[in-house]
Amino acid sequence: KIMRQDPAFRPDRIFYACCGEEPVGTTAAYIRPAIRPRSGMIHYVGVRSGHGGKGLGQALMGAALNRMREEGWSSAWLTTDDFRLAAIKLYAGLGFIPQLTHDSHRDRWEAVIDALHAPDLRDRWAESLSAPLWKAPEPEPDLCDYSKRLVPRWRWHTQRPVGTLKNDEVTARSDESLYHPS
């Protein structure tokens, strides 16, 4: 239900791994061009406990990445938490590299490399870990003149005050244009 509300949601980009009839893993291939143009997003890779370590995450990632390639996307990105070491190991094995978005990330990635006992990642990721922080692109300016779209409305209850802002809450008078005074 929540996923369907996301504008990037498309059912044909959701992938499942099943054990018999039971879904035990999932991932999705999303597209978020406002955040990263010309790049697909891996959204939520998850495998149920008891089914990890069987290559399901890698198979799911492969399915999502293949879908992105079929749709013409040349790169992919994802987000993760630094305590998800098994996932990070998988992502590193597939060629993903860290992209720093916060000052704390350099130290956190160093700790991840140590926790994974993978000093080779320090060399593979050296350029990324020393790069400036990544910032999302500025959104396209909205060129619509909304003042031309405003429609004046007649207030039936002219003696009543209009909605006001008080303590960060609006006291709206939503019935103003709906009903004639009785």
C-alpha positions in Angstrom: 0.0 0.0 0.0 2.8 2.4 0.9 4.8 1.5 -2.1 1.9 2.2 -4.5 1.8 5.8 -3.2 5.4 6.4 -4.4 5.5 7.9 -7.9 8.5 5.7 -8.7 6.5 2.5 -8.0 5.8 0.2 -10.9 4.8 -3.4 -10.3 7.0 -4.8 -13.1 10.0 -3.4 -11.2 9.3 -5.4 -8.0 11.2 -8.7 -7.7 10.6 -11.6 -5.2 12.6 -14.7 -4.3 10.3 -17.5 -3.1 10.8 -20.7 -1.2 7.9 -22.8 -2.6 5.0 -20.4 -2.6 6.4 -18.2 0.3 8.1 -15.0 -0.6 11.4 -14.8 1.3 13.2 -11.9 -0.4 12.4 -8.8 -2.4 13.9 -5.8 -4.0 12.7 -3.1 -6.4 14.2 -1.1 -9.2 13.0 2.5 -8.9 13.7 5.6 -11.0 14.2 8.9 -9.3 15.5 11.3 -12.0 15.0 14.4 -9.8 17.6 13.0 -7.4 20.0 11.2 -9.8 19.3 11.8 -13.5 20.0 8.9 -15.9 20.4 6.5 -13.0 18.2 3.8 -11.5 17.7 3.2 -7.8 17.8 -0.1 -6.0 15.1 0.2 -3.4 15.0 -2.1 -0.3 16.8 -5.4 -0.7 15.5 -7.7 1.9 15.8 -11.5 2.6 13.9 -13.1 5.5 16.0 -14.5 8.4 16.7 -18.1 7.9 17.1 -17.6 4.1 20.2 -15.4 4.1 23.6 -16.6 2.8 22.0 -18.5 -0.1 22.7 -15.9 -2.8 19.1 -14.6 -2.9 20.2 -11.0 -2.4 22.6 -11.3 -5.3 19.9 -12.9 -7.5 17.4 -10.2 -6.6 19.9 -7.4 -7.3 20.8 -9.0 -10.6 17.1 -9.0 -11.6 16.7 -5.4 -10.7 19.9 -4.3 -12.4 18.9 -6.2 -15.5 15.6 -4.4 -15.6 17.3 -1.1 -15.3 19.6 -2.0 -18.2 16.6 -3.1 -20.3 15.1 0.3 -19.7 18.2 2.1 -20.8 19.7 3.2 -17.5 23.4 3.1 -17.4 24.1 3.2 -13.7 22.4 2.5 -10.4 22.5 3.7 -6.8 21.2 2.7 -3.5 21.2 3.8 0.2 22.0 1.6 3.1 22.9 1.7 6.8 26.5 1.2 7.9 25.5 -1.7 10.3 24.2 -3.8 7.4 27.5 -5.4 6.8 26.3 -8.4 4.8 24.4 -6.1 2.4 27.4 -3.8 2.0 29.6 -6.8 1.2 27.1 -7.8 -1.5 27.0 -4.2 -2.9 30.7 -3.9 -2.9 31.0 -7.3 -4.7 28.6 -5.9 -7.4 30.8 -2.8 -7.9 28.9 -0.2 -5.9 31.1 2.4 -4.3 30.3 4.8 -1.4 29.2 8.3 -2.1 29.7 10.6 0.8 26.7 12.9 1.7 27.7 13.9 5.2 30.9 14.8 7.0 30.6 11.8 9.3 30.6 9.3 6.4 34.4 9.2 5.9 34.9 7.8 9.4 31.9 5.5 9.2 33.1 4.0 5.9 36.5 3.4 7.4 34.8 1.6 10.3 32.8 -0.5 7.8 36.0 -1.5 5.9 37.5 -2.6 9.2 34.4 -4.5 10.3 34.3 -6.3 7.0 38.0 -7.2 7.3 38.4 -6.0 3.7 41.4 -3.6 3.5 41.2 -4.0 -0.3 38.1 -1.9 -0.3 40.1 1.0 1.1 42.2 1.0 -2.1 39.1 0.4 -4.4 37.2 3.2 -2.7 40.1 5.6 -2.2 38.9 8.2 -4.8 35.3 8.1 -3.5 36.3 8.3 0.2 38.5 11.4 -0.5 36.0 13.1 -2.8 34.0 16.2 -1.8 30.5 15.5 -0.4 27.8 14.7 -2.9 24.8 17.0 -3.1 21.6 16.4 -4.8 21.0 18.6 -7.9 18.9 21.7 -7.4 15.3 21.0 -8.6 14.2 22.6 -11.8 12.7 26.0 -11.3 8.9 26.0 -11.3 8.0 28.5 -14.0 4.3 28.4 -13.4 2.7 31.7 -12.4 0.3 30.5 -9.7 -1.2 33.9 -9.2 -2.9 33.5 -12.6 -4.5 30.3 -11.4 -6.1 31.8 -8.3 -9.8 32.1 -8.4 -11.5 34.6 -6.2 -14.3 33.1 -4.1 -17.3 34.8 -2.5 -17.4 34.6 1.3 -20.8 33.8 2.5 -20.0 34.4 6.1 -18.5 37.9 5.8 -18.7 38.5 9.6 -16.6 35.5 10.4 -12.8 35.9 10.3 -10.8 34.1 7.7 -8.5 31.2 8.7 -5.5 32.3 10.8 -2.2 30.9 11.7 -1.8 30.4 15.5 0.9 28.3 17.2 1.9 26.7 13.8 -1.7 25.5 13.3 -4.2 26.9 10.8 -7.7 27.6 12.0 -9.4 27.0 8.6 -12.9 28.0 7.6 -13.4 25.3 5.1 -17.2 25.8 4.8 -16.9 29.4 3.4 -17.6 28.5 -0.2 -19.6 25.4 0.3 -22.8 26.5 1.9 -25.2 29.5 1.8 -25.9 31.1 5.1 -29.1 29.7 6.7 
